[in-house]
Amino acid sequence: MNSIATFFTGNGALFSPSRTAPAPTAQPAVATEAATPAVAVETLCKKYGTHWAVDEVNFIVPKGWTVGLLGGNGAGKTTTIAMIMGLVVPTVGRAMVLGHDMATERHKVLKRMNFESPYVALPARLTVRENLNVFGRLYGVPGIKQKIEELAEEFGLGDIMDRLTGRLSAGQKTRVAVAKALINDPDVLVLDEPTASLDPDRADWVRSRLRAYQQRKGATILMSSHNMLEVEQLCDFVVIMSRGRVVALGTCRELAEQFQCKNLDEVFIKLARGA
């Protein structure tokens, strides 16, 4: 796996896991179209009143990688993801997806993206089938009926397809949300707690489906999770935020070594407590 450092230059020095976030003037170095990151967050800032929810954040997600965006409550993850999705306009800096500025050009890339969060409810009065059909049509998915049947089989939704989404269990809703996120075969998939409310067996099953999809399509995944075991299993690289800033980044192994911890869970706790 190529080092993520090759995508960054700033002040004459490579941006590597052993370094802190680059200065505000640093920009990702893009030599060729093939090297263009799937996601590039450049000096990203968002201010609400007098509070900087996101403060000079820089990171990238190379094409075909899974990168974890971690942090405690209030760390700035949700605001950062909202700017990457084009839902919030940055105060300073920019969020690029597949080479497009999401503040001004998101219409050019939205059909190639999708998002999943068990905390964003699907229309409760529609059945599972109706929900998948609506989102499939929104994304302009060809052969939508066949695509829905494929997802129903892959995610074990057959017995709930004609049930109202609002009457599903939390775990069932999560499976439906993940299926919805794959309805358009996205090149870039943003996941927020993708296995929340699932028991360990079903969570492992969903993770295996996400891995299979990524390998099959060469997709890029940016995910936020509080399940450190899940992050260790899925992520090639990890970005950890605190108080709106990037405080650490590297592979799970690199971070454990850097902070002299046994695993990522210990790293997270150590950084959350300001040690």
Secondary structure, 3 states (H helix, E strand, C coil): CCCHHHHEEECCEECCCCCCCCCCCCEECCCCCCCCCCEEEEEEEEEECCEEEEEEEEEEECCCCEEEEEECCCCCHHHHHHHHCCCCCCCEEEEEECCEECCCCHHHCHHHEEEECCCCCCCCCCEHHHHHHHHHHHCCCCCHHHHHHHHHHHCCCHHHCCCEHHHCCHHHHHHHHHHHHCCCCCCEEEEECCCCCCCHHHHHHHHHHHHHHHHHHCCEEEEECCCHHHHHHHCCEEEEEECCEEEEEECHHHHHHHCCCCCHHHHHHHHHCCC
